[in-house]
Amino acid sequence: MATSEFPAGTRADSDIQEQLQKELAALVWARQTHPGILVRNGVVNLYGTVTDHRQADALRVAAENVPGVKLVRCHMLWCAPSSAQVFELPEQQSAPPSLS
């Protein structure tokens, strides 16, 4: 019997990333943002550019709702469509709500 590097009740990073990518692929607006997703030890890091700051919030919430996610860090940039200027959004970090 093979041993897992993950404690009981946790998911592999690749499983978390795959599920998040599938969920985002089903959302038209999310497909347009092409977010970069990096998952390490249950921590999701989101990278990329959005044209509306609410998209970054929605990506963060989508990641928070994936089972096994311990923390979400959003490193998204906001690009103003009218001027093509790019701004850093304040880095956001959040943990999924506790189900206790």
C-alpha positions, 0 to 999 in steps of 0.5 A: 500500500502506497503512502500519501504525502497528504494527511487524511482529509486533504486533497492533492494540489493537482486535484484542487487545480484541476477542479478549479480549472474545470469550474472556471472553464464553465464560466464565459467571463472567467475564460476571458481572463485566462487566470494563472493558477498555482497550488502548493500545499492547499494554497491557491495563488491566482495570477493574471489580468482582469478588466474589472476588479470584480472579476478578481473577487469572483475568481478568489471566491471560486477558488475558496469554494473548492474542497481542500483549499486552505488559503487563496492569494490573489495577485491579479492585475487590473487593466483599464480597458479605456486606457490600457493602463495596468494597475496592481490590485491590493494583494488579497489573501483569504481562507475559505469559511469554516464549516464548523 
